[in-house]
Amino acid sequence: MPAVDKLLLEEALQDSPQTRSLLSVFEEDAGTLTDYTNQLLQAMQRVYGAQNEMCLATQQLSKQLLAYEKQNFALGKGDEEVISTLHYFSKVVDELNVLHTELAKQLADTMVLPIIQFREKDLTEVSTLKDLFGLASNDVSSLLEHDLSMAKYSRLPKKKENEKVKTEVVKEVAAARRKQHLSSLQYYCALNALQYRKRMAMVEPMMGFAHGQINFFKKGAEMFSQSMDSFLSSVADMVQSIQVELEGEAEKMRVSQQELLSAEESVYTPDCDVAAPQINRNLIQKAGYLNLRNKTGLVSTTWERLYFFTQGGNLMCQPRGAVAGGLIQDLDNCSVMALDCEDRRYCFQITTPTGKSGIILQAESRKENEEWICAINNISRQIYLTDNPEAVAIKLNQTALQAVTPITSFGKKQESSCPSQSLKNSEMENDKIVPTATVSIPEAEELIAPGTPIQFDIVLPATEFLDQNRGSRRINPFGETEDDTFPEAEDSLLQQMFIVRFLGSMAVKTDNTTEVIYEAMRQVLAARAIHNIFRMTESHLMVTSQTLRLIDPQTQVSRANFELTSVTQFAAHQENKRLVGFVVRMPESTGGESLSTYVFESNSEGEKICYAINLGKEIIEVQKDPEALAQLMLSIPLTNDGKYVLLNDQPDDNDGSPSENRGAESEA
């Protein structure tokens, strides 16, 4: 027998739009089956009525044949043969009447009764359970009860929690969900069983009809017995196999229903494990109900509970009753972070790659909140486009978690063509940088002291900095200035702009090897993953032949300034090409020097930034020798005004100003 379509009992609790759509198909099938069963029953009752009429007719015929003898015919002489013949015929008709009576009884028991029982028992049960399910899930009062309880739960204050109120609200939510879950399970089981019973209900009556007719003809003329025996035997075997399969499936559904109903109360209770939830950080797709914030005015907002799911690199939303979902947000290269809402818990915000604030969503628990953030973060990295996205997600998260234990395998060796090596270990040859071989890989403790704090925000945001300095000027230790013109940039032989996002910085113990940059990258990324820090400050990194500047893209305020001579190491990550870092040696007030590593994520390849930094350091060296400077200028294409053109495949016709060079960078 072909496989029977079934509703999954495990999806009854979630009650997703997909499950509701599949349920409507089963309900439509049950309605069609009910209409057809009524029509089939009418036809069978007509056959049964005709057979009963045949019994009455043959009985009346037999009496009429016997009554011939009692008739007072005026000319009745010589009718003895006729009378005896009619007596014989009456006997034959009586025997036939017995056969017809047995056939009528057999048709009533084996043809009409099963279809009536199927209609009155199975179809009525499905109809009753449908009404109960509708009252539990679609009734206005039930929906209002669940929605009110969820609204109360969603509005629980984050501060000054009242445990008694929270317990009552959680019990209300659990009670509403349990009620709906129980009615759903019973309804789903009945619909699944109906797929088996309808096959038997259609076959069994006709088998009874055939048996009755064959028995009738066997006793009357022994007709069709041999040709029908094998067929009826096979039909009987088929019905028996369906019956056995139904009994087995019914037992499985009964056990599954008991297991689902005997589950812990945490299945119905939102946010049951607040202290230490089991969070899956390797998700590349996610689905579930979330609250979406909608603006209804300048300051007023509303929250709408909708079903969200990810599909590839898109976030989809499917309201109740909708056949399919609609696109809400493209998640490629977007950012997501937890959001502190005044009136809601477990909120997070999705931001577009351009920095524009996107949608704000609320999960019902801490576990759901963090899993949604991790899933969207994994999707934004376009992991789903790889051959084995699950393995890639697991590898990235394992790499982050392993950062708690110091290891130095993050960047064990450099490629020979990598231009991000230190100037101390490289030399110029045919306009390419050829690094010297690495002798040994130092231990993590030799590079960075254990327990070194990590700084995730290099400076205050530019707007806040300007607010704090209105009316007076102060000296900023990071070199910020409100002057958006850079005099030294006007005289610089090199200007190149890159869009970067600051990931973190930390103090290091040495700048003798690029391994210290890889170790800093590993620890910064690990700390961000462990502590769920997804916010990054976007800046413009300007590389000149004198300095490295971090500039606020909106106000053009300089956030930080590093002399190029103080940059002692710089490197891009071997696997994630957009990660780049550099080591800065800065003097201290005590007379000593401090070493710090800064880690960034760039829209373009990190090697291009390293190449620009390396070229800037070369310019510093050759400026002391006019002949070497002239030779270097001949080897590199220039703009019309004499500025260097870097990292572009096509000639640049602009004047090389910072505002125009901004468009020359490559997007990740």
C-alpha positions in Angstrom: 0.0 0.0 0.0 1.2 3.5 -0.7 2.3 5.6 2.3 -0.4 7.5 4.1 0.0 11.2 4.6 0.1 12.2 8.3 0.1 15.2 10.5 3.2 15.4 12.8 2.1 15.4 16.4 5.3 17.1 17.4 4.3 20.3 15.6 0.9 20.5 17.4 2.2 22.7 20.2 4.0 25.2 18.0 0.9 25.7 15.8 2.8 27.3 13.0 1.2 28.7 9.9 2.7 25.8 7.9 1.1 23.3 10.2 -2.2 25.2 9.9 -2.0 25.1 6.1 -1.4 21.4 6.1 -4.2 20.9 8.6 -6.6 22.7 6.2 -5.7 20.2 3.5 -6.7 17.3 5.9 -9.9 19.1 6.8 -10.8 19.6 3.2 -10.1 15.9 2.6 -12.4 15.0 5.5 -15.2 17.2 4.2 -15.0 15.7 0.7 -15.0 12.3 2.3 -18.1 13.1 4.3 -20.0 14.3 1.2 -19.0 11.2 -0.8 -19.9 8.9 2.1 -23.4 10.3 2.2 -23.9 9.8 -1.5 -22.5 6.3 -1.4 -24.8 5.4 1.6 -27.8 6.5 -0.4 -26.9 4.3 -3.3 -26.3 1.3 -1.0 -29.6 1.9 0.8 -31.3 1.9 -2.6 -29.7 -1.4 -3.4 -30.8 -2.8 0.0 -34.3 -1.4 -0.5 -34.5 -3.1 -3.9 -33.4 -6.4 -2.4 -36.0 -6.1 0.4 -38.6 -5.3 -2.3 -37.4 -8.5 -4.1 -38.0 -10.5 -1.0 -41.5 -9.1 -0.6 -42.2 -9.6 -4.3 -41.1 -13.2 -4.4 -43.1 -14.0 -1.2 -46.1 -12.4 -2.8 -45.5 -14.3 -6.0 -45.3 -17.6 -4.1 -48.6 -16.9 -2.4 -50.2 -16.0 -5.7 -49.1 -19.2 -7.3 -50.6 -21.2 -4.5 -53.8 -19.2 -4.6 -54.4 -20.3 -8.2 -55.8 -23.6 -6.9 -58.3 -21.8 -4.7 -59.7 -19.7 -7.4 -63.3 -20.7 -8.5 -62.9 -20.7 -12.2 -66.1 -21.4 -14.1 -64.0 -23.3 -16.5 -61.5 -24.8 -14.1 -61.5 -28.4 -15.4 -58.1 -29.7 -16.6 -56.1 -27.3 -14.5 -54.5 -30.1 -12.3 -51.2 -30.0 -14.3 -51.2 -26.3 -14.2 -51.9 -26.3 -10.5 -49.1 -28.8 -9.8 -46.7 -26.9 -12.0 -47.6 -23.7 -10.2 -47.1 -25.5 -6.9 -43.6 -26.4 -8.1 -42.9 -22.9 -9.2 -44.2 -21.7 -5.8 -41.7 -24.0 -4.1 -38.9 -22.7 -6.3 -40.0 -19.2 -5.6 -40.1 -19.9 -1.9 -36.6 -21.2 -2.0 -35.5 -18.2 -4.0 -37.3 -16.0 -1.4 -35.2 -17.6 1.3 -32.1 -16.9 -0.7 -33.2 -13.3 -1.3 -34.0 -12.9 2.4 -30.6 -14.1 3.4 -29.0 -11.8 0.8 -31.0 -8.8 2.1 -29.9 -9.6 5.6 -26.3 -10.0 4.5 -26.4 -6.7 2.6 -27.7 -5.0 5.7 -25.0 -6.4 7.9 -22.0 -6.3 5.6 -22.7 -3.4 3.2 -25.0 -0.8 4.7 -24.1 -1.2 8.4 -20.3 -0.6 8.0 -20.8 2.6 6.0 -23.3 3.8 8.5 -21.0 3.1 11.4 -18.1 4.8 9.5 -20.3 7.9 9.0 -21.8 8.0 12.5 -18.6 7.0 14.4 -15.5 8.1 12.5 -16.7 11.1 10.6 -18.8 12.4 13.5 -15.8 12.0 15.8 -13.7 14.1 13.4 -16.4 16.7 13.1 -16.8 16.9 16.9 -13.0 17.1 17.5 -12.9 19.8 14.8 -15.4 21.9 16.7 -13.5 21.4 20.0 -10.2 22.3 18.2 -11.9 25.3 16.8 -13.1 26.4 20.2 -9.6 25.9 21.7 -7.6 27.6 18.9 -9.9 29.7 16.7 -12.6 30.8 19.1 -12.6 34.4 19.9 -12.7 33.8 23.6 -9.9 31.2 23.5 -7.7 33.3 21.3 -8.4 36.3 23.5 -7.5 34.2 26.5 -4.2 33.1 25.1 -3.4 36.5 23.5 -4.2 38.3 26.8 -2.0 35.9 28.8 0.8 36.4 26.3 0.3 40.1 26.3 0.5 40.1 30.2 3.7 38.0 30.0 5.3 40.2 27.3 4.6 43.2 29.4 6.2 41.9 32.5 8.6 44.6 33.7 12.3 44.0 33.5 12.9 46.0 36.7 11.2 45.3 40.0 9.8 41.9 39.0 6.9 40.7 41.1 7.5 36.9 41.4 3.9 36.3 42.4 2.5 38.2 39.4 5.0 36.5 37.1 4.1 33.1 38.4 0.4 33.7 37.8 0.9 35.0 34.3 3.2 32.1 33.4 0.6 29.7 34.7 -2.1 31.4 32.6 0.1 31.0 29.4 0.9 27.4 30.2 -2.8 26.6 30.9 -3.9 28.1 27.6 -1.2 26.3 25.7 -1.9 23.0 27.3 -5.6 23.3 26.5 -4.8 24.0 22.9 -2.2 21.3 22.8 -4.5 18.6 24.1 -7.3 19.4 21.6 -4.7 19.6 18.8 -3.3 16.2 19.5 -6.7 14.6 19.7 -7.8 16.2 16.4 -4.5 15.3 14.6 -4.7 11.7 15.7 -8.3 11.4 14.5 -7.4 13.0 11.1 -4.4 10.6 10.8 -6.5 7.6 11.6 -9.2 8.7 9.2 -6.7 8.3 6.3 -6.6 4.6 7.1 -10.3 4.1 8.0 -11.6 5.7 4.8 -9.8 3.1 2.7 -11.4 0.3 4.7 -14.7 2.0 4.8 -14.8 2.2 1.0 -13.7 -1.4 0.5 -15.5 -3.4 3.2 -19.1 -2.6 2.2 -18.4 -3.7 -1.4 -16.7 -6.8 -0.2 -19.9 -7.6 1.8 -22.0 -6.9 -1.2 -19.9 -9.2 -3.3 -19.9 -12.0 -0.7 -23.7 -11.8 -0.5 -24.2 -12.0 -4.2 -21.8 -14.9 -4.6 -23.4 -16.9 -1.8 -26.8 -16.2 -3.4 -25.6 -17.4 -6.8 -23.7 -20.4 -5.3 -26.8 -21.7 -3.7 -28.9 -20.8 -6.7 -26.7 -21.8 -9.6 -23.1 -22.0 -8.4 -22.1 -19.2 -10.7 -19.0 -17.1 -10.6 -17.7 -18.8 -7.5 -14.3 -19.9 -8.9 -13.6 -16.6 -10.6 -14.5 -14.5 -7.5 -13.0 -16.6 -4.8 -9.4 -15.6 -5.4 -10.4 -12.0 -5.9 -12.3 -11.8 -2.7 -9.5 -13.6 -0.9 -7.1 -11.0 -2.0 -9.4 -8.2 -1.0 -9.9 -9.8 2.4 -6.1 -10.0 2.9 -5.8 -6.4 1.9 -8.4 -5.3 4.4 -6.7 -7.5 7.1 -3.3 -5.9 6.4 -4.8 -2.4 6.6 -6.5 -3.4 9.9 -3.2 -4.6 11.3 -1.4 -1.5 10.1 -4.1 0.7 11.6 -3.8 -1.1 14.9 0.0 -0.6 14.9 -0.2 3.1 13.9 -3.0 3.7 16.5 -0.7 2.2 19.2 2.2 4.4 18.1 0.0 7.5 18.1 -1.3 6.5 21.5 2.2 6.1 22.9 3.4 9.3 21.3 0.5 11.2 22.6 1.2 9.9 26.1 4.8 10.9 25.8 4.0 14.4 24.6 1.4 14.9 27.3 3.7 13.6 30.0 6.5 16.0 29.1 7.8 18.5 31.6 5.9 21.7 32.3 8.8 23.6 30.8 7.4 22.7 27.3 4.5 25.0 28.0 6.3 27.5 30.2 8.2 30.4 28.4 11.6 31.3 29.7 11.7 28.2 32.0 15.5 28.2 32.3 16.6 31.8 32.8 19.8 31.0 34.7 21.6 28.7 32.3 19.6 28.0 29.1 21.0 25.5 26.6 21.8 27.8 23.6 22.6 26.5 20.2 25.0 29.0 18.6 25.4 27.0 15.4 22.0 27.7 13.8 21.9 28.7 10.2 18.1 28.8 10.1 15.5 29.6 12.7 11.7 29.8 13.0 9.3 30.8 15.6 6.9 33.5 16.9 8.3 37.0 17.7 6.9 40.3 18.6 7.4 43.0 15.9 7.5 46.6 16.9 5.5 49.0 14.7 5.5 52.7 14.9 1.9 54.1 14.9 2.9 57.8 15.4 5.8 60.1 16.2 6.3 58.5 19.7 3.7 55.7 19.9 4.4 52.1 19.0 2.6 48.8 19.0 3.8 45.2 19.1 2.4 42.5 16.8 3.0 38.8 17.4 3.9 37.1 14.1 5.6 34.0 12.9 9.1 34.6 11.5 11.5 32.2 9.8 14.7 32.4 7.8 15.0 31.3 4.2 18.5 31.4 2.8 19.7 34.9 3.5 16.2 36.4 4.0 14.1 36.9 7.1 10.5 36.0 6.3 7.2 36.7 8.1 4.0 34.8 7.8 0.8 36.1 9.5 -1.9 33.7 10.6 -4.1 32.5 7.8 -1.5 33.5 5.1 -0.6 30.8 2.5 3.0 31.8 2.3 5.5 34.2 4.0 6.7 37.6 2.8 10.2 39.1 2.9 10.9 41.3 5.9 14.7 41.8 5.8 17.7 40.8 3.7 20.2 39.5 6.3 23.3 39.4 4.1 26.1 41.5 5.6 23.7 43.0 8.2 24.4 43.3 11.9 22.3 42.2 14.8 22.6 43.1 18.5 20.6 42.9 21.7 18.6 46.0 22.4 17.7 47.5 25.8 14.0 48.5 25.6 12.4 50.3 28.4 9.1 48.4 28.4 10.2 45.0 27.0 12.6 42.2 27.7 14.6 40.0 25.3 14.6 42.5 22.4 17.1 42.7 19.5 17.6 45.0 16.5 18.7 44.2 12.9 20.7 46.8 11.2 21.3 47.0 7.5 24.8 47.0 5.9 24.5 50.7 5.3 24.1 51.3 9.0 20.4 52.2 8.8 18.4 50.9 11.8 16.2 48.0 10.8 13.4 46.2 12.6 13.1 45.6 16.3 11.9 42.2 17.5 11.2 40.6 20.9 11.6 37.0 21.7 9.7 35.2 24.5 12.7 33.9 26.4 16.4 34.5 26.9 17.2 31.3 25.0 15.1 32.3 22.0 16.6 35.8 22.0 20.2 34.6 22.0 19.6 31.8 19.4 17.9 34.3 17.1 20.9 36.7 17.4 23.4 33.9 16.8 21.4 32.5 13.8 21.1 35.9 12.1 24.7 36.6 12.8 25.7 33.3 11.1 23.4 34.0 8.2 24.8 37.6 7.8 28.3 36.0 7.2 26.7 34.1 4.3 27.6 30.7 5.8 24.5 29.2 4.2 26.2 29.6 0.8 28.9 27.1 1.7 28.8 23.4 0.8 28.4 22.4 4.5 27.0 25.4 6.3 26.4 23.4 9.6 30.0 22.4 9.8 31.3 25.9 9.0 29.0 27.4 11.7 30.2 24.8 14.2 33.9 25.4 13.3 33.6 29.2 13.7 31.8 28.9 17.1 34.3 26.3 18.3 37.1 28.5 17.3 35.6 31.3 19.3 35.0 29.1 22.4 38.5 27.6 22.2 39.9 31.0 22.6 39.4 30.7 26.4 42.4 28.3 26.3 45.5 30.0 24.9 46.6 28.4 21.7 48.7 29.8 18.8 47.3 27.9 15.8 45.2 30.9 14.7 47.9 32.0 12.3 50.8 29.5 12.1 52.3 30.6 8.9 52.2 33.3 6.2 52.1 32.9 2.5 55.1 34.0 0.6 53.1 36.6 -1.3 51.5 38.3 1.7 52.4 42.0 1.9 51.3 42.3 5.5 54.6 41.3 7.1 56.7 43.5 9.3 59.2 45.8 7.6 61.8 44.3 10.0 61.3 40.9 8.3 60.8 41.8 4.7 62.7 43.3 1.8 61.9 44.9 -1.6 62.4 42.7 -4.7 60.7 43.4 -8.1 58.1 45.6 -6.5 56.9 42.7 -4.3 57.4 42.1 -0.6 59.1 38.8 0.2 59.0 37.8 3.9 61.7 35.9 5.6 61.0 32.5 7.0 59.5 32.2 10.5 61.8 30.5 12.8 59.4 29.5 15.6 55.9 30.2 16.9 55.9 31.7 20.4 53.5 30.7 23.0 50.4 32.8 23.7 51.7 33.8 27.1 54.8 35.3 25.5 52.6 37.4 23.2 49.8 38.6 25.5 49.7 38.5 29.2 46.8 36.2 30.5 43.8 38.2 31.7 44.7 41.3 29.7 41.5 43.4 29.4 40.0 44.0 25.9 38.6 47.4 24.9 35.6 47.1 22.5 35.1 50.9 21.9 38.1 52.9 20.8 36.6 56.3 21.6 33.3 57.9 22.5 30.9 58.4 19.5 31.7 61.6 17.7 28.3 63.2 18.5 28.7 62.6 22.2 32.3 63.9 22.0 31.1 67.1 20.4 28.3 67.5 23.0 30.8 67.2 25.8 33.2 69.8 24.2 30.7 72.6 23.3 31.9 75.9 24.8 35.4 74.7 25.6 38.2 72.7 24.0 40.1 69.9 25.6 43.0 67.8 24.6 41.8 64.3 23.7 44.3 61.4 24.4 43.2 59.7 21.2 43.9 62.7 19.0 40.3 63.6 18.2 39.8 67.0 16.8 36.8 69.0 15.5 38.8 70.3 12.6 37.6 68.3 9.6 40.5 69.5 7.5 43.8 67.7 7.7 46.7 70.0 6.8 49.2 67.2 6.8 47.0 65.2 4.3 47.3 68.1 1.8 51.1 67.6 1.6 51.0 63.9 1.8 52.1 61.8 -1.2 49.7 59.1 -0.2 46.0 59.2 0.6 43.8 56.1 0.7 40.4 55.7 2.5 38.9 52.4 3.7 35.6 51.7 5.6 36.4 49.7 8.7 34.6 48.6 11.9 36.5 48.5 15.2 36.4 45.1 16.9 38.7 45.6 19.8 42.2 46.5 21.2 44.4 45.1 23.9 47.9 45.5 25.3 50.5 43.1 24.1 54.0 42.1 25.3 56.0 42.1 22.1 56.0 43.4 18.5 58.7 41.2 17.1 56.2 38.9 15.2 52.9 39.1 13.5 51.8 36.2 15.6 50.8 38.7 18.3 48.3 40.2 15.9 46.7 36.8 15.2 46.6 36.0 18.9 44.9 39.3 19.5 42.4 38.7 16.7 41.5 35.3 18.2 41.0 36.6 21.7 39.0 39.6 20.6 36.6 37.5 18.4 36.3 34.9 21.2 35.4 37.5 23.8 32.8 39.0 21.4 31.3 35.6 20.8 31.3 34.5 24.4 29.8 37.8 25.7 27.4 38.3 22.7 28.9 41.6 21.7 27.8 42.4 18.2 27.9 46.2 18.1 30.7 47.7 16.1 31.6 51.3 15.5 32.1 52.1 11.8 34.9 54.5 10.8 36.8 55.7 7.8 40.5 54.7 8.0 42.7 57.1 6.1 46.2 55.9 5.3 48.7 58.7 4.4 52.4 58.8 4.2 52.6 60.2 7.8 49.6 58.9 9.8 46.7 56.5 10.2 43.5 58.3 10.9 40.1 57.0 12.1 37.5 59.5 11.0 33.8 59.6 11.9 31.9 59.1 8.6 29.1 61.5 9.5 30.8 64.4 11.1 34.3 63.9 9.6 35.7 64.3 13.2 39.0 62.5 13.7 38.5 59.7 16.3 42.1 58.5 16.6 45.4 59.4 15.0 48.5 57.1 14.9 51.9 58.1 13.5 52.9 55.7 10.8 56.3 55.4 12.3 54.8 54.1 15.5 53.1 51.2 13.7 55.6 48.4 14.1 53.5 45.4 12.9 50.5 45.0 10.6 48.8 41.9 9.1 45.6 40.5 7.6 44.0 37.3 8.7 44.8 34.2 6.6 41.2 32.8 6.5 38.9 35.8 7.1 40.4 38.2 4.5 38.5 41.2 5.9 40.2 41.0 9.3 43.2 43.3 9.7 45.2 44.5 12.7 48.3 46.5 13.6 50.6 47.0 16.6 51.3 50.6 17.8 54.2 51.5 20.0 53.4 54.6 22.1 55.4 56.4 24.8 54.1 56.6 28.3 54.3 59.4 30.9 56.7 57.2 33.0 59.3 57.3 30.2 58.7 53.8 29.0 56.7 52.5 26.0 53.5 50.6 25.6 52.4 48.2 22.9 48.8 47.8 21.8 47.2 45.8 19.0 44.1 47.2 17.2 41.8 44.8 15.3 39.4 45.9 12.6 36.9 44.4 10.1 37.1 46.0 6.7 34.7 46.2 3.8 37.6 45.5 1.5 40.3 42.9 1.8 42.7 43.5 4.7 45.7 42.9 2.5 44.9 46.1 0.6 45.1 48.1 3.9 48.3 46.3 4.7 49.7 47.2 1.3 48.7 50.8 1.7 50.4 51.0 5.2 53.5 49.3 3.8 53.7 51.7 0.9 53.3 54.7 3.3 56.3 53.4 5.3 58.3 53.0 2.1 57.5 56.6 1.2 58.8 57.7 4.6 62.1 55.8 4.0 62.6 57.0 0.4 61.8 60.7 1.2 65.3 60.9 2.6 66.7 60.0 -0.8 65.4 62.1 -3.7 66.6 59.6 -6.3 64.9 56.6 -4.6 61.7 58.7 -4.2 61.8 59.6 -8.0 62.3 55.9 -8.8 59.4 54.9 -6.6 57.1 57.5 -8.2 57.9 56.1 -11.6 56.9 52.6 -10.5 53.4 53.5 -9.2 50.6 55.2 -11.2 49.6 58.6 -10.1 46.4 60.7 -10.4 46.3 63.9 -12.4 47.4 66.0 -9.5 50.2 63.8 -8.4 48.5 61.7 -5.7 49.1 57.9 -5.6 46.3 55.6 -6.9 46.1 52.4 -4.8 44.2 49.1 -5.1 42.2 50.2 -8.2 42.2 48.2 -11.4 41.0 51.2 -13.5 42.7 54.6 -13.7 41.1 57.2 -11.4 40.3 60.6 -12.9 39.4 62.4 -9.7 41.6 64.8 -7.9 42.4 62.3 -5.1 40.6 64.2 -2.4 39.5 62.2 0.6 35.8 62.6 -0.2 36.3 61.2 -3.8 38.8 58.5 -2.8 36.1 57.1 -0.5 34.3 55.7 -3.6 37.5 53.9 -4.7 37.5 51.3 -2.0 36.1 47.8 -2.7 33.0 46.5 -1.0 33.2 43.2 0.8 
